[in-house]
Amino acid sequence: MQFPILSVIIFTPIVAAVLILFIPAERKTEVRMTALAAATFALLLSLWAYFSYDVSAGGYQLLEKYTWLPALGISYQVGIDGMNAPLILLTGVVMFTGVLISWGIDDRPREFFAFLFILATGVFGVFVALDLFMLFFFYEIAVFPMYLLIAIWGWKETREYAAMKLTLYLFIGSVIALVGALAMYFSSGLGTFDMLALEQAGFSTRFQQIWFPFVFFGFAVLGGIFPFHNWSPDGHVAAPTAVSMFHAGVLMKLGAFAALRVGIMLMPEGAKMHMPWIILLSLVNVVYGAYIASVQNDFKYVIGFSSVSHMGLVAMGFATLTRNGMIGAGVQMFSHGVMTALFFAVVGMVYDQAHTRDIPRLSGFRKVMPLVAVAFIVGGLVSMGMPGFSGFIAEFPIFMGVWESHPWIAIVAAISIVITASYIIRIIGKVFFGTIPEEFDHHVHDVTVLDKVALVFLSGILIIVGVYPSIMVPMVESGVDKILALLGGA
Amino acid sequence: MDFIASHLLTLILFSPVLAAVILFFIPRDQDDLVRWGAFVFSFIPFVLSLALWFGFDAGQAGFQFEEKAIWYAAIGSSYHLGVDGISITMVLLTTLLTPLAVLASFSIKENVKAYMMLFFLLELGMLGVFLSLDLLLFFVFWEFGLVPMYFLINQWGSEKGEREIWGGRKIPARTYASFKFMIYTMAGSLGLLLAIQMIGVAVRTYDMTQLFLIWPGLRELPNVPLGLSISVVKSIAFWAFAIAFAIKVPVWPFHTWLPDAHTEAPTAGSMILAGVLLKLGAYGFLRLVLPLYPVEAKYFAGALGFLAVMAIIFGAFASYGQNDFKRLVAYSSVNHMGFVVLGIAAAAFASGTQDARIALNGAVLQMFNHGLSAAGMFFLVGVIYERTHTRNLDEFGGLFPLVPVYGGILMFTSMASLGLPGLNGFISEFLVVRGAWPIFTLYTALAMIGLLFTGLYILRGLKQVLQGPLNEHWVGHLTEINTREIFVIVPLMILMLWIGIWPGWILDVINKAVVMLF
């Protein structure tokens, strides 16, 4: 029998979480070491899964299927294709770096890592699930620990409010999506939650047009689509650093990915009908998100709103329903995930030293933490779509796709590039350059070696994908071809 | 040797990156090692491009030393490099100026390692633009070059000076200048980006050699916005390209970033900015606008020519009115680059004729010549600024007896810039004017008046610095130009004289490319 690599990836974090809970609370170093070992293991496995995917063969690979509740047609079925393989890798990367930069957490690290790992299991599960029920199952596992992580370890000022807001938004979204999913289950007449079977169910056009918005928006709430995005900046800001990284880096992709897999792939006719106005919403995301980010004075809010803007590009790419647009959106999910994890890591490091995120008060941090400054500059260049970095590789085809379907939207959306460039440059100049103020001098120190490893790792990925796109693009292409087949065939 | 011969362009392009990586591993406090290391490494691309120059067969049509590899297959873009007679001169200019600029930067004290690494990345961006035969790759390097330049101005620019921005807040002038440079250019490139995407969607490839064949004749576009006709869309795309390049050249009225950026940049940054970066815009016109939009270029050539003449005249006037020595030289770039654009516009209007070829020859040679003389002028301004810490022309005066060698060199370089026969500037400006005269007689006549003012502002600059009553303040303070600085300027002076006396060696290469292309 083939080694069940995907299942091992999914359950590594949760097994590690249980193990961690058995370690006495005061032995913090052992807790951290266990967490790091598990995260490294998951990262290596996800790298293995990513590179073992055979692009020329295409389709679903590393399939595993076990019946679970045959009476209801529920089975445990997982597999990767070109769309989710990069996301598995992304989750492995963010998990690994998230543990590294959380080394300094001193308040109940045992519980913190346990919850973080339960979350990771949920995320891995959603990405590889090929069964609709399993997808929902893992989705809820991913959302629930978020509440505790924010409410317990978050920023004292807003953590209860933000945690509650985030959880309510996401639960309402998932309930709406669930309604749509159940409608599909009952009307298909197949008596199965198997998504590969549901793809071929041949729902009537009318059915698809009515139920598509339920599923799409139910999940897209987590993807941060306008006007359901405003939980996200609050949530990001209130969360502790590693959770922000997870949240913006991976969880928002979860929403976009589920909206794609359950919404667009299962109900292509619905997608064709609704996408022309959904692309307008995504345009608001892109431009308005960038504008709001540019007027923030809180470092973390800037990054939070920039995520809204960049996730809008993902939605925009999918909404074009063109090959280029979807390839770009697929790469953008990965690129933005790594980039925003890097951003939140940097914000966390600056905050840990300065104890403020107020941009006007910050200055001159390049002198004490040069590597952090370089990492932020790399992330910033990705963010403004500078060629040579992964952001360009992702955004360029998205814009090409928009040109093919809605030329005017491409022209308007391009404004966001300049807005993004202006706020990124402003922050680089304000926070990292200039002279370091009296109040921070001698109180602020450089980051630890582990932090540096995390930053170099994340920056390196952004540059590699930017310089050598062939490492990822053909894979995404093969995933997109399958979606296009569904869109064309339905 | 086979590997070197078949990958010569890749080696030229990426040897600066290799240099930057090696510098990265030199310990931070070894400033002298970093400086000399950078200087030695900067010769690698230069030597390789000399090999390229001598291996290049000017008589052969099309691109040479081509290399092609898969880069971004999904959207039809590949890593495609190649040179012809136009780009090879620009490559030579870039790799020649970089070692000189590095040598000129030996006086940089702060954070030397980062400075030198950025310089090599800048060289990568510039060379990439000149070597790319893929539209997307061209854009990649076009934008990428902005980043190192931004940081060079922002971090190592002149420390004095403040600018008031809206809201009455004051920020350091170099912060203002670098931000303006970055945003101005990025916003200018937006239209270019969108037009490139539109072309990609329509033609499904970014390979220039194919685009040149398909795009100009394309009569149908998929999904035209608002039902515009194809000719309108192409005209808009033409202006999207033209404005992006016009900002970089810069053509009046898109030039306002230039005086700020030049004035605030460190000396070597100004040398490269004026010497090479401005050429990127002109090169964009030659490589992309003329071949891709022959019809539109001909139609709008009059407008472009008008802007060029305005740049020549206003550049000269503005230069004359400056009290800041560096700003004077900066505006002179607007003035001189106007001739390049005038030549291009004339050639676009009458493409295929003998006059057009003469004008284009002049334009390309003017690009090379301005690269030499502007780099030289900025360097000389930097030399005197380092000693006096002022650039105010009123504070100099009568310095010739104090610094006779420097004075002589300044005279010589200014004369080259002014267009004195026997030096390089004369040849290229004469060719432009000779070619453009039968095509745009009025514009050319006006440009001649501009040329008169070129003489005026240069002489005024010389008078203010070197002649007149001696400003006693500098006696005993002002030291003569040193050996290192002489080594920077002498190669430039030799080339100025050499091209002035015997331009054949370079014009031959340019001319053959021009004849074959246009």
Interface residues (C-beta under 8 A of the other chain):
Chain A: N324 I327 L381 M384 M386 P387 G388 F392 I393 F396 P397 F399 M400 W403 E404 S405 P407 W408 A410 I411 A414 I415 I417 V418 A421 S422 I425 G429 F433 P469 S470 V473 P474 V476 E477
Chain B: I70 W71 Y72 A73 A74 I75 L136 F139 V140 F141 W142 E143 F144 V147 Y150 N154 Q155 T175 F179 M182 I183 M186 A187 L190 L193 L194 Q197 M198 G200 V201 P222 N223 V224 P225 L226
